[in-house]
Amino acid sequence: MNFSAPPLPNTQTTEPLDGSSLDVTAEKLAQLRQLLPDVFAAGKLDVHKLQLALGEAVHTGEERYGLNWPGKAEAYKEIQKRTTATLTPDRAGSVAFDTAEHVFIEGENLEVLRVLQKSYFGQVKMIFIDPPYNTGNDSFVYPDDYSEQQAAYQKRAGITDATGRLNKSDLWRTNTRENGQYHSVWLGMMMPRLYLSRNLLREDGVIFVSIDDNEVTNLRHLLDEIYGEENFVASIIWQKKYSPQNDAKWFSAMHDYVLVYAKNKELWRPYLLERTAEMNARYTNPDNDPRGPWKSGDFLVKTYSADYDYPITTPSGRVVSPPSGSCWRTSKTNFQKLVADNRISFGKDGSNIPAVKRFLSEVKQGVTPSTLWLRTEVGDNQEATKEVRDLFDGLPFDTPKPTRLLKRMLDLGTRPDEHHLVLDFFAGSATTAHAVMAKNLEDGGNRKFICIQLPEAVDQHSGAAKLGYTNIADVSKARIRKAAAALQNAATKSGAPQLVAGPALGFRSYRLIETNFRIWQAQPEGKAALLAQLELFTDSLQKEQVDAEALLTEICLKAGKPLTTTPSKIHTHPDVYRIDASLYLAIGVLSSEVLASVVAAKPKELLILGRDYNTASGDVALSNIRLELREAGIALSIL
């Protein structure tokens, strides 16, 4: 494995892996090349040929409809950037790390989304985010200088800090309304994150985004651009408050919005909501019909048809006719068939206007969701505050979301009987993680979450600081642990079987860090710098002692393996790890016996550390290994 090798175009190929995240531009070009190979010349896209191929479908005018803002071009450049960063396990911050299937990642979310591109491309079923609302008081990191060098970016993003935490106060900016680029800054922050997260969605995936009036219009246009207007599903109004504020200056804001977009609307439909006991109670069976409970439905319609206008004689002998301008629902012939099948009700005494019997057994087994979500159905801010306060015995977050709100989205976007993956890259109060665990316990589901949160320093006067927390990521992890404990206690009290902490309530915690490998500088300054770099690259690892688990995590990510991959050590001295059936890693010089055992396992690829063979005898040994593996049809990559 050569970390200066050509980029991996997508996660489905068997090309050698490299040390960077997925090349989004190369991925798009590869897809276009498959569809239209004739529009490429000398290895590059020929725009003129593309226009000829598509004809009038290509817009060539100077004026066009769309969302524009200062810095949009630079935001697109952010999408195209690649990273060599990686994640390292944080066992101390985890719960049941070895068996957990949920994931929490501490780090700058744009950089983390880049890191996840290979391993989770097209794997996420549902995304929920609650981003900064841009109220004028939000603090968030945004790039002041899009032309900065990678090293400067890494320092700003915090990934070069030994602890992986951002701790420089001058990195935090309040995006006030007095800022001349108030909306532009927010859009520039949101666009690359929404774009890269869309890559992670399955073709039948969906995203829910919570927002208020400050940016709902711009967000709608931005999502139209990234997902396509045709994939807009709904703009949901959520009643977030229990009661109006009488001290409001103009109107008391009682709601937020939840914008819903499908990655491909033709492939996604919301799952139906469960019918409530109250809904079913409306059905009774006063005549002991063998088809079960029913309720009356109108037999009259307001649209008029002469064929459906006829007198009906009720069982009591009363003759009834439709009012002027109305008619019956069906023809006289069909009406007589319905009467014969006992599908028409005339009331207790048999003299009422006829009504259709609608049987519960024949009703659609579920409820189509509406775009109005009342607080009584999905909770409100007051309920969310109480949930968090009960867990922490204090309030570390000002505006958490209620778990019932997230459960409603999980009902619509996921199924309990499938291993659906849920992503939240503005994790904040970790309501998404709490709701996923709770929903799984309610319906026996197998949903898994990936939550990402920047280790943003908390205000020293905040509720989080008073509870002893220094950054938001630590509060997020604490919420997950406390929620898991509360769910465990509730299950125990109800007499439910003891929960398995790992799969159901555990989570693996990771931190964003620099790569463990040396990065080749493409343009060293002068001969001396080039020679120095060549000397360094006799060892591809940055440190003499590298934690094996951290190294394995990076290899998994850059080989497109999920973070829940659990490599097993199958030999010691040299250390040989089975990452999965297709990929092995050897640390140390391989003996002929150990090499034979690897060959017998028939992986697709073996990775070895080049530092272990930096001698004359090592070169010979490496040549022999390469030859033996080639004969066995096993690829060899040197780290």
TORLO-887253 format. One record per residue: x, y, z of N, C-alpha, C in turn; residue in three letters. Coordinates in pm, whole numbers, plus 50000, padded with zeros to 5 digits. Example, Ala and Ser with C-alpha at 12.3 -4.5 7.8 and 13.67 -1.06 7.14 Angstrom:
2
513194943150780512304955050780513204967050780ALA/512854977550708513674989450714512905000350787SER/
***
This chain:
639
500854988150000500005000050000500885012250000MET/500805020149895501625032149881500745044349903ASN/501085052350002500215063550037500365075449942PHE/501135073849836501145084049732500555078449603SER/499835067349613499235060749497498085068949443ALA/497605065949320496455073049265495235071449354PRO/494305081049349493145080849438492205069249410PRO/491555064749516490555054249503489255060449456LEU/488725056849338487565063749284486265060849357PRO/486085048949411484885046149489485125033949575ASN/484165031149662484365020649761484135006749707THR/483715005549582483384992449528484514986149448GLN/485594993649424486674988449341487634980249423THR/488564973649355489584965849424490964972049401THR/490994985049362492254991649340492984993549473GLU/494304995249469495054997349592494565009649665PRO/494565008849798494105020449872495215030649887LEU/494795043149910495775053649932495505060050067ASP/496255070550097496175076250231495215087750245GLY/494405090550143493495101950149492055097450145SER/491175106850177489745104150171489295102850026SER/488045099050006487495097149873487615110049791LEU/488035108849668488105120149576486715121849514ASP/485955131549566484565133449522484505137049375VAL/485425145449328485425149349187485685137249097THR/486685129249135486995117249057485825107549055ALA/485115106649166483935097849174482865102349076GLU/482575115349072481565120548980481995118748835LYS/483265121348807483755119748670483685105048625LEU/483965095948719483895081748686482465077648650ALA/481515083148726480105080248696479715085848560GLN/480165098248531479845104548403480525097048288LEU/481755092148310482475084948206481735072048169ARG/481125065548270480365053348241479145056248155GLN/478505067648179477295071248105477625077047967LEU/478645085847962478965092947838480465092547812LEU/480995081247773482445080347749482915089247634PRO/481995092747542482375100647426482615115347454ASP/482285120047577482495134247607483835136647675VAL/484685126447678486015127847737487055127647626PHE/488065136047640489165136647543490455138847620ALA/491485130947590492795132047656492645130947807ALA/491685122747852491525120347995490735130848069GLY/490245141247999489505151848066488125153748002LYS/487215159448080485875162048031485905173447929LEU/485355171047812485255181147708483845187147715ASP/483755199347768482455205647791481725207747659VAL/482465210847552481835212947422481165199947374HIS/481875188747389481295175847351480085172247438LYS/480165175847566479035173247656477805180947609LEU/478015193547568476915201647520476325195747393GLN/477185191047303476705184947179475915172247207LEU/476405164447305475745151747338474365153847398ALA/474205164347477472945166547548472035176547479LEU/472575184047385471765193147306471065203647390GLY/469755205147369468995215747433468835213647583GLU/469195201947631469095199447775470135207247854ALA/471155212847786472205220647852471845235347847VAL/471835241847961471545256247968472825263947938HIS/472765272747838473955280247799473795295347817THR/472625299947857472405314247874473155320047993GLY/473345333147991474065339648100473195340948224GLU/471885343148206470985344548319470395330948354GLU/470345328248482469815315448527469255316748668ARG/468355307848700467745307748833468595299448927TYR/468785304349049469545296549146469935304849266GLY/470475298249365470925304749488472395308349475LEU/472715321049494474095325349487474435333949609ASN/475675333549648476135341849760477645343649747TRP/478195354249805479645356049803480335344549875PRO/481255337849807481955326549867481445313049824GLY/480445312749734479895299849691480935291649617LYS/481715298049532482755290749458483765284649553ALA/484105291949658485045286649757484435274949834GLU/483115275649858482445264549925482505251949841ALA/482405253449708482525241949619483935236049627TYR/484925244749644486295239749657486455231349785LYS/485725235149888485755227250012485235213149987GLU/484235211949902483675198849868484745190149802ILE/485565196249718486535188849639487805185249718GLN/487995191549834489195188749911489205174449963LYS/490395168949973490565155750033491345157250163ARG/491325147150244492045147850371492835135050394THR/493925136450466494685124650510494415121650656THR/493525129550718493225127550860492575113850882ALA/492515109851007491925096951041491235098051177THR/490745086951226490125086351358490925076751445LEU/490925079551574491585070451668490595066251776THR/490615053851819489675049351921489875056652053PRO/488785059752119488785065852252488055056252345ASP/488775046352389488145036052471487635041652604ARG/488345051352658487925057152786486585064252775ALA/486305069652657485045076752637483935067952585GLY/484205054952569483245045652511482525037752618SER/481505030552576480795020952661480755007652587VAL/481374997352645481404983952584481954984652442ALA/483134990652427483704993352295483744980952206PHE/484194969752256484444957952173483184952152109ASP/482054953852174480804948152121479814958652071THR/480124971452094479194982152057479104983651905ALA/477934987451858477714989751715477315004151685GLU/477035012051789476805026251772478155033351773HIS/478245045151710479515052351698479315067051733VAL/480245072351812480305086751840481685091651798PHE/481735102751724483005108051675483165122451722ILE/484295125051785484605138351834485555145151735GLU/485085155851671485925162651575485125172251489GLY/485845180351412485225189951322484445182351215GLU/483145185151202482285176051126482575175850976ASN/483045186850917483365186550774484525177050748LEU/485545177850831486705169050815486325154450842GLU/485475152250941485035138550971484215132950855VAL/483355141050796482575136350681483485132250566LEU/484595139450549485565135450446486165121750481ARG/486505120050607487125107550652486175095650629VAL/484885097850645483905086950637483495083350496LEU/483925091050395483425089150259483645074950207GLN/484825069350227485095055950173484325045050246LYS/484285045950377483695035050457482165035150456SER/481565046950439480105047750453479415053550331TYR/480085053750217479495058750093478255050350059PHE/477085056850056475845049850021475355039950125GLY/475705042050255475335032350358474295037450458GLN/474055050550462473195056550565471745056950517VAL/470845052450599469425052350565468755065750596LYS/469155071950705468495084350747469505093850810MET/469395106650775470175117250838469215126550911ILE/469555130151033468885141351101469965150851148PHE/469765163851121470665173951178469855185551233ILE/470395191351338469855203351400470985213551399ASP/471245219751283472415228551269472195241951338PRO/473235250351347473035263951400471955271051320PRO/471045277751390469915284251323470285297851265TYR/471495302551291471945315651243471045326751294ASN/470835326651424469975336651487470695349851511THR/472005349951488472805361851519473615359951645GLY/473355348851715474115345951837474855332751828ASN/474795326151711475455313151696476955314851686ASP/477665305751749479115305051731479425292251655SER/480115293451545480555281551475481815284751397PHE/482635274351378483875275951305483565276551157VAL/484125286351089483995286950945485305291950888TYR/485625288350765486915292050708486945306650667PRO/487835314450730488015328350692488825329450563ASP/489705319850539490595320350424490565306950353ASP/489825306150243489685293550173490955289450100TYR/491915298450093493155295050022494245290150116SER/493915288250244494935284150339495505270450302GLU/496735267850344497385255250317496805244250407GLN/497045231950370496475220650444496915220650590GLN/498195223550614498685223450752497965233950836ALA/497745245850775497035256350847495595252250873ALA/494985245650774493615240950791493515230850905TYR/494485221750910494455211651015494585218051153GLN/495395228451163495515235251291494215242151327LYS/493595248451226492335255251254491245245351290ARG/491225233951222490205223751248490455216551379ALA/491675217851433491955211751563492475197751556GLY/492715192151436493085178151429494555175751458ILE/495345186351475496755184351507497005185651656THR/495975189351731496105190251875496285176151933ASP/497165174952032497475161852088496225155152145ALA/495265163252194494045157552252492905157052153THR/493125162952035492065163151935491005173551962GLY/491265183152053490255192952091490635206852041ARG/489625214352002489845228351968489865236352098LEU/490875243952118490965250852245491475265152231ASN/491415270552110491845284352090490625293152070LYS/490425302452160489195310352157489065318752032SER/490175322251966490065330851849489555323351727ASP/489355310051740488795302451629487285303551625LEU/486695308451732485235308751741484735322651705TRP/483795323351615483275336051569481765336151586ARG/481225347351633479795348851639479315355351511THR/478455348651440477985353651310476815363051333ASN/477115375651365476075385251399475405390751275THR/474225396751294473485402751183474215414951127ARG/475125420651208475885432051160476965427851060GLU/477265414951056478235409850960477675412050818ASN/478475418250732478025421050597477725408650516GLY/478275397050559478025384450488477325374650582GLN/476355379850653475635372250756475085359050704TYR/474305359550595473755347250538474825339450461HIS/475735346550396476755339850315477645330850400SER/478025335650517478875327650605478175314750644VAL/476895315650677476125303850718475975294150600TRP/475665299350482475515290750364476835284150327LEU/477945291750339479255286050310479635275050407GLY/479165276250531479415265750630478555253450601MET/477295255450563476365244350547476585236350418MET/476895243250309476885236650179477785224350168MET/479085225450200479935213550184479535202150276PRO/479005205250392478595194850487477365187350435ARG/476405194850382475225188450325475585180150202LEU/476485185250122476885178249999477585165050032TYR/478585165650121479335153450153478475143450228LEU/477555148250312476695138850385475715131950290SER/475305138950182474425132550085475105120450022ARG/476425121150000477155109649946476965097250032ASN/476795099250161476695087950254475315081450254LEU/474315088450201472965082950201472815071650100LEU/472015061750136471585051550041470685058049936ARG/470485051149824469605056649721468175058049772GLU/467785049849871466455051049930466525057950066ASP/467525066750081467715073850207466975087050212GLY/466935093050333466185105450355466925114050456VAL/466785127250444467365136550541466275145250599ILE/466325147350731465455156550804466355167550860PHE/466005180250834466805191450884465915200950961VAL/466265203151087465505212351172466025226651152SER/465115236251142465505250151116464365259351160ILE/464665272451174463605281951205463515292351095ASP/462785303251120462515313151015463765320450967ASP/464815320851047465995328551009466605323850878ASN/466665310550857467325305450737466505295050661GLU/465225293450693464455282950628464375285050476VAL/464275297550432464175300050288465475296650218THR/466595301350274467895298350214468205283450220ASN/467835277050330468085262650343467285254850240LEU/466065258950216465225252250115465885253149978ARG/466375265049942467045266749813468345258549807HIS/469065258249918470335250849922470085235849906LEU/469085230749974468765216549963468205213249824LEU/467475222749765467015220749627468215218849534ASP/469265226849558470445226049471471215213049492GLU/471335208649615472135196749645471365183849617ILE/470085183549654469285171349638468445171449510TYR/468195183449456467295184649342465895188149390GLY/465285198149325463935202149363462965190349359GLU/463195181349265462285169949249462325160449367GLU/463335161649453463445152649568462995159049699ASN/462395171049689461775177049806460555168749845PHE/460435165749974459325157550022458315165750101VAL/458785173350200457845180650286458555191550366ALA/457785201650402458205211650499457275210150619SER/457775204250725456945200950841456965212350940ILE/455825215450995455725225351102455635217851235ILE/456595220651321456625214151453456285224451560TRP/455235221951636454865230751747455835228651861GLN/456745238051877457855236051971457585241452111LYS/456515249552126456265255852256454925251652313LYS/454885251452444453665247852516452625258852509TYR/453075271452518452155282752517452835295052458SER/452065304752409452655316652349453385325252451PRO/454305333652400455015343352483454345356852466GLN/453725361852571453015374552562453955386452553ASN/455235384452585456185395552578456875396252441ASP/456425388152343457015388552211456775402152146ALA/457755407052069457685420552012456645421351902LYS/456605411251814455645411351705454685399451716TRP/455185387551685454405375451700455165365851790PHE/454445357551861455075347251944455365335051856SER/456645332151836457045320851749456755307751821ALA/455845300151766455395287751830455935275351761MET/456635277051649457005265251572458395266551512HIS/458965255251480460145254051395459725245951272ASP/460655244851177460415236851057461315224451058TYR/460865214150993461705202650961461575200350811VAL/462665203150737462665200950593463055186450563LEU/462325180250473462545166050442462855164650293VAL/463995158450262464395155650124464795140950113TYR/464405134750003464855121149972466055122049880ALA/466965112349890468045112049793467485109049654LYS/466505100149650465805097149525464335094849562ASN/463505104649532462105104149575461345092349515LYS/461815087549399461155076049337461405063249415GLU/462465063049497462815051049572462455051949720LEU/462085063949767461815065549910460355069049934TRP/459765062550031458445066050081458505065650233ARG/457795074850300457785074050446457065061350491PRO/457615054850592456905043550650455675048850722TYR/454605041250719453365045550782453525045650934LEU/452865055350997452855056051143451865045851199LEU/452145041251319451235031551381449915038151416GLU/448845030651398447535035551441447495035651593ARG/446875045951649446795047051794445555039851846THR/445545037151975444375030852038443155039852024ALA/443365053052029442265062552014441635061351875GLU/442475059751773441955058151637441125045451625MET/441635034651679440945021851669439655021451751ASN/439615029751860438425029851946437205035651875ALA/437435042751765436315048351690435525037651615ARG/436075025651609435425014651539434725005651641TYR/433445002851618432664993951705431954983651618THR/431244974251685430544963751610429164961551671ASN/428274971651658426944970751722426064959751665PRO/426324955451540425474945051480426184931551475ASP/427304930251549428074917651555428434912351416ASN/428854921251330429284917451196430514908351207ASP/430524896951140431664887751152432984893751100PRO/432904904651024434134911050975434764920251079ARG/434114921551195434704929051304434254943451313GLY/434954951651398434554965551422434514973951294PRO/433594983751292433454992651178432975006251225TRP/433095016051137432495029151164431805033951037LYS/430865043251055430065048050942430845058050858SER/430625057250726431185066850633430105072650545GLY/430295084650496429275091450416428945083350290ASP/427625082250264427195076450137426775087450039PHE/426695099850090426385111350008427655117949958LEU/427625123349835428725131349782428155144249725VAL/428965154949723428475168049678428565169949528LYS/429405161849463429445162649317428235155249260THR/427575161149162426295155649115426445147048991TYR/425725135648989425585127148871424165121748869SER/423505123348757422095118948748421975103948769ALA/422985096248730422935081648745422965077548892ASP/423465086448977423585083349119422515090449203TYR/421535096049136420435103149203419175094549192ASP/418845087449300417695078449299417165077049442TYR/415885073949458415325072349593415725058849653PRO/415875058749787416205046549861415155044449969ILE/414665032249977413715028750082414465021950195THR/414385027750316415115022250431414355010150485THR/414995001850571414304990250628413034993850703PRO/412925006050756411725010150829410605014550736SER/410905015250606409915019450507410035034050468GLY/410915041550530411105055650497411845056850363ARG/411375065950279412015068250149412865080850159VAL/414175079450124415095090850130415725093149994VAL/415995105749963416655109549838417775119449869SER/418745120549781419835130049804419325144349805PRO/419885153249888419515167449883419825173249746PRO/419215184449714419435190949585420915194149565SER/421445190349448422845193049417423785181949461GLY/423295172049534424105160749579423585147849518SER/424325137049541423885123949493424505113249581CYS/424095100749558424685089749633426085086549579TRP/426815079049654428205076249620428345066749501ARG/427355058349478427455048549370426105046449304THR/426085038049204424835035749129423865027149209SER/422615026449160421595018749230421955003849230LYS/422534999149120422914984949110423984981649214THR/425014989949223426084987549321425574989049463ASN/424624998549484424045000349617423354987549662PHE/422614981449574421904969049609422884957949644GLN/424034957449575425064947549608425644950049746LYS/425854962849781426394966449913425404962550023LEU/424114964649997423084960950097423094945750116VAL/423184938450006423194923750014424404918650090ALA/425534926250085426754922150155426844928150295ASP/425724934050342425674940150476426774950750494ASN/426984958950391427974969650398427324983550405ARG/426004983850426425274996450441424564996250576ILE/424695007350650424025008750779422925019150768SER/421745016050829420625025450832420325030050975PHE/421285028351066421065032551204420365022051286GLY/420205024751416419625014951509418195011151472LYS/417375021351433415975018351403415715016051255ASP/416765016051174416625012951032415995023950950GLY/416005036250998415355047050924416305058550888SER/417565057150923418525067850893418895068150746ASN/419515079350704420095080150570421195069550561ILE/421305062350452422295051450446423735056550464PRO/424545048150528425965051150549426765038650515ALA/427975040550466428855029450431429555024250558VAL/429605011150573430335005150685431815003450645LYS/432705010250717434145009250690434775000750800ARG/435274989150763435764979550861437234982150897PHE/437524980951024438894982951072439844973051006LEU/439364960950982440214950650921440594954050778SER/439844963250715440104966850575440774980450560GLU/440984986950675441635000150672443134998250655VAL/443805007550587445265007150571445905006150708LYS/446764996250726447354993650857448505003350886GLN/448135015550906449095025950935448495039350895GLY/449185050050937448675063550913449675071350830VAL/449215077350722450085085950641450435098350721THR/451705101950732452075113550816451585126650756PRO/451315136250841450935149550797452115159050815SER/451985171250766453055181150777452895190150899THR/451925187150984451735194551109451955185151226LEU/453005187651303453335179151419453085187051546TRP/452045183251617451675190151740452505185251858LEU/452665193951956453475190652073452915178752148ARG/451595176752143450995165352211451405152152147THR/451815152752019452195140651947453685137851956GLU/454515148351948455965146251936456775153952039VAL/456125160252135456865167452238457195181652200GLY/457675189352297458035203352275459315206552350ASP/459715219352345460965223452412460925220952562ASN/459765223152620459635221152765459865206452801GLN/459305197652723459495183252747460965179352728GLU/461595185052624463005182052598463885186752713ALA/463605198652764464375203952877464245195053000THR/463025190253025462815181453140463575168253124LYS/463575162853002464295150352977465775151753011GLU/466375162652965467805164652988468075167753135VAL/467225175953195467425179553336467315167053425ARG/466405158153394466245145953474467475137053463ASP/468135137153347469335128853329470545134753401LEU/470695147853392471905154453442471755160653580PHE/470505161453629470255169053752470755183353732ASP/470505188653616470935202053575470635203453428GLY/470985214953368470665217253227471915221653151LEU/472655211953090473855215453016473585221052877PRO/472345219452825472005224352692470815233852702PHE/470845244552623469765254452628468555250252546ASP/468785244352428467655241352338467735227152283THR/467615217052368467605203252317466295200352245PRO/466305189752166465085185052100464515173352181LYS/463185171952184462585160752258462815147552184PRO/462995136852258463235123852195462015119252115THR/460815123552156459625119552081459635125351940ARG/460215137051923460335142951790461225134351701LEU/462365130151757463275121551680462675107851656LEU/461925102651752461285089651733460285090051617LYS/459585101351603458665102751490459435101751358ARG/460585108451350461395107751228461915093651205MET/462315086851313462785073051300461665063951252LEU/460445066451297459295058651249459095060351099ASP/459325072451050459095075350909460265071350820LEU/461485072050875462685070250793463385056950806GLY/463035048750906463725036050928462735025050963THR/463225012750959462435001050997463144993751110ARG/462394988351204463034981251316463674968051276PRO/463144961651170463614948351134464774948651036ASP/465344960351010466504961550923467604969150996GLU/468844966650958469984973051026470214986950965HIS/469274995850986469365009150928470325017951007HIS/471115025750934472125034450994471615048850992LEU/471725055451108471235069151126472435078151156VAL/472545089351083473675098551098473195112051147LEU/473935117651244473705131251293475065137851308ASP/475395147651220476715153651227476715167351294PHE/475605171151357475555182251452474945176451581PHE/475655167251645475045158951750474545167051869ALA/475275177451910474815186052018474415178552143GLY/473135179252177472655172952300472465157952287SER/472815152152173472775137552150471365131752161ALA/470365139852127468995134752127468835123452026THR/469515124551912469415114051810469875100651867THR/471025100551934471525088051992470545082552095ALA/470035091252181469065087252284467825081152218HIS/467305087952115466075083352049466285069951979ALA/467445067951914467715055251846467735043751947VAL/468435045552058468475034952160467095032152216MET/466345042952247465015041152304464055034352207ALA/464115038552080463215032751980463525018051957LYS/464795014651957465175000551942464604992052055ASN/464634997252176464104989652290462584988552283LEU/461934998652225460474998252214460004987952113GLU/460684987351997460164978751891461114967351852ASP/462174965151933463104954351904463954956951781GLY/464164969851748464864973451626466374971551633GLY/467004972651516468454971151503469104983551444ASN/468484995151463469075007551410470405010551479ARG/471315016751405472615020851459472815035651432LYS/473485042551522473725056751500475215059651484PHE/475495070051405476795076551402476545091251434ILE/477075095851545476905109751587478275116651587CYS/478315128751532479555136451521479365149651593ILE/480335153351675480245166051747481625172251763GLN/481715184851728482925192751748483165194651897LEU/484405193351945484685195752087484745210652118PRO/483655217352092483565231852114483585234952263GLU/484425244352302484515248152443483195254252489ALA/482725250552606481485256152658481775269552725VAL/480775277952726480905290752795481095288252944ASP/481995295753004482315293153145481155295953239GLN/480145303353190478975306153273477785297353237HIS/477985287853149476875279453101476505268653201SER/475355262453176474935251353260475885239653251GLY/476465237453132477425226553114478655228653200ALA/479165241253202480345244353284480045242453432ALA/478855246253474478475244553615478415229853654LYS/478155221153556478125206753583479495200253568LEU/480515208453535481885203353530482375199453392GLY/481625202553287482045199053151482795210753087TYR/483775207453003484585217752939484265219352790THR/483725209052726483385210152584482115202252553ASN/481485205952441480175200252408480265185352377ILE/481365180952315481475166652282481425158052408ALA/482045162752515482015155252641480595154752697ASP/479845165652681478455165752728477625156052645VAL/477875155752513477135146652425477345132152468SER/478615128452493478885114652535478265111652670LYS/478275121552758477655119452890476155117152874ALA/475515124352783474065122452759473795108252713ARG/474635103152623474425089552572474575079452686ILE/475605081152768475805071752880474655072452979ARG/474225084553013473145086053111471815080953055LYS/471585083452926470355078452864470335063252862ALA/471485057352830471575042652828471295036852966ALA/471855043153069471615038453206470145039653244ALA/469515050753205468105052753236467235042553164ALA/467555039753039466795029752963466975015853023LEU/468195012853068468465000053133467644998653261GLN/467625009353342466865008953468465375007453443ASN/464865014553342463435013553312463074999553265ALA/463954993453185463694979853137463714969953251ALA/464644971953345464744962853460463504963753547THR/463014976053571461834978053655460584972053591LYS/460544972153458459364966753389459404951653377SER/460494945653425460614931253418461124926153285GLY/461634935253200462174931053071463494923853092ALA/463884915252999465164908353011466324918253020PRO/467384914153088468564922653100469114925852962GLN/469364938652938469844942952808471334939952793LEU/471734937052672473154935352642473714949252615VAL/474634953852701475104967652695475724971152561ALA/476524962152504477244965252381476364968552263GLY/475694958652206474894961252086473744971152109PRO/473064970452222471874978652243472184992552297ALA/473084993452394473285006052465474735010852469LEU/475655003152413477045007452412477355015852289GLY/478505022452291478935029852173480455030652170PHE/480985030952047482405032652025482695047552004ARG/483605052852082483965066952069485295068051994SER/485355077751903486575080351825486875095351827TYR/488155098651806488575112551793489265114751660ARG/489055126351602489705130251477491155134051506LEU/492105128051431493535130951450494225131351315ILE/495515135251316496335134251196496555119551160GLU/496895117351035497225103850993498445098551068THR/498505085351083499675079051145500845077951047ASN/500595081150919501605079450816502195092950775PHE/503425092450729504065104450678503385108350546ARG/503275121350524502645126550403503725132050311ILE/503765127250192504755131850094504405145950049TRP/505345155150066505165168850020505465169549871GLN/504475173449793504595172749647505695181849592ALA/505945193249658506915202649607507865207149718GLN/508825198449756509785202549859510635214149808PRO/510985222949900511735235049863513225232149858GLU/513725228749738515155226849719515605212449735GLY/516845210149691517435196749693517575191349834LYS/518015199949926518215195450064516905190650125ALA/515835198050098514525194050151514075180850091ALA/514345179049960513975166649894514725154749953LEU/516045156549975516845145750034516385142450175LEU/516055152850250515585150750387514265143050386ALA/513405146350292512125139450282512335124850242GLN/513225122250150513515108550110514055100450228LEU/514865106750311515405099950428514285096450526GLU/513365105850542512235103350631511385091750583LEU/511265090550449510355080650394510955066750388PHE/512095064550452512525050850474511595044150575THR/510855052450648509835047650741508575055550714ASP/507515048850673506295056050636505485060750756SER/505775055450875505025059450994505645071951057LEU/504775080351114505235092951171505975090951303GLN/505595080551376506185078351508506845064651515LYS/507855063651601508545051051619507595040551677GLU/506835044851778505865035951841504455040451803GLN/503745032051733502375035251692501435025151754VAL/500365030151812499365021351872498735012851762ASP/498774999651780498284990551677496804992751648ALA/496014995551752494584997351732494305010051650GLU/495075020651677494915032951599495305030651453ALA/496375023151432496815020051297495775011751222LEU/495225001851291494204993251230492945001251196LEU/492585010751283491425019151256491625027351129THR/492815033251115493095041250995493075032550870GLU/493655020850879493665011850763492245007850725ILE/491415004950825490025001350797489305012750723CYS/489485024950772488815036350711489265038450567LEU/490565037150544491095039950411490965028050318LYS/490545016650374490215005150290488715003950270ALA/487965013850324486515013650305485775004450399GLY/486395001050513485734992350611485015000950717LYS/483874996550768483175004350870483925004751003PRO/483595014551084484265016151214483945004851311LEU/482914997451286482564986251373483294973351333THR/484184974451234485024962951199485904959551319THR/486004946851352486804942551467487904933151422THR/489114938551394490234929951354490614920251465PRO/491074908551428491514898651527492994895551506SER/493704894451616495134891251611495284876151602LYS/495894871451492495994856851472497414851651493ILE/498364860851512499744856451538500494867651609HIS/501424863751696502244873451769503714871351735THR/504414882551714505864882551682506204873351563HIS/505974877251442505384890051404503874890551431PRO/503364902751448501934904451474501184904451341ASP/500244895151330499434894151209497974895951249VAL/497284905151180495904908151211495004904651092TYR/493924898151122492874895851022491874907151035ARG/491914916750942490974927950947489584923050908ILE/489514915750800488324908050764488794897150669ASP/487884889750611488274878350528489134882450409ALA/489034895050365489734899250244491034906650271SER/491274910950395492404919850421493144915950549LEU/494474914050537495324910750651496404921450665TYR/496904923250788498014932450815499084925150895LEU/500354926750852501474920850923502404931850973ALA/502744931351101503694940751161504884932551209ILE/506034934551146507214926451176507554917751056GLY/508774912451056509244904250943508554890650946VAL/507964886950834507214874450825508174862650805LEU/508004852450887508734839950864508004832050756SER/508674821950701508044813950596506824806650649SER/506874802450777505744795150834504514804350849GLU/504754816650899503644826050918503074830250782VAL/503974832650686503514836250553502654825150494LEU/503044812750516502284801350464500874801050524ALA/500764804750653499434804850716498564815850658SER/499184827250624498424838150562497954833850422VAL/498844827750347498504823150211497364812950218VAL/497414804350319496374794050332495004800250360ALA/494994812050426493714818750456493104825150333ALA/493904827350229493454832750100492754846350109LYS/493384856250176492814869750169493034875750031PRO/492354886549999492584893249872493844901849876LYS/494194906649997495324915850006496024914350141GLU/497344915650139498154915750261498874929150268LEU/498774935750382499494948250406500674945450499LEU/501834951050467503004949850555503634963450571ILE/504364965250682505054977750708506424977650641LEU/506664987750556507944988550487509114990250581GLY/508914996450698509994998750794510634985650840ARG/509864974850831510374961950879511344955450780ASP/511474961350661512284955050557513334964650500TYR/513724974550579514674984650531516144980350550ASN/516434968350505517814963250505518014955450377THR/519304952250347519594944450227518904930950232ALA/518974924350348518314911450361516794912950357SER/516344924750404514904927450400514394928550259GLY/515214934450169514814935550029514624921649967ASP/515544912649999515444899049946514194892150000VAL/513974893650131512794887450193511504892850132ALA/511514905950107510324912250050510054907149909LEU/511124905249831510964899849696510384885749699SER/510844877649794510314864049806508844864049847ASN/508504873149939507104874149983506214878249866ILE/506684888249791505894893049678505654881949576ARG/506704873949551506584863049454505604852449501LEU/505714848749628504834838249680503374842749682GLU/503154855349719501794860549721501214861649580LEU/502054865649485501584866849347501124853349294ARG/501894842949326501514829449282500204824949345GLU/499934829949465498694826349534497524835449496ALA/497794845749414496724854949374496354864849481GLY/497324868049570497074877349680497864890149653ILE/497174901549660497834914449639498684918049760ALA/499814924549736500694929249844500764944449839LEU/500514950749953500664965249964501624968350077SER/502544977450051503564980950150503224994550209ILE/503084995050339502775007550408504075014850441LEU/
***
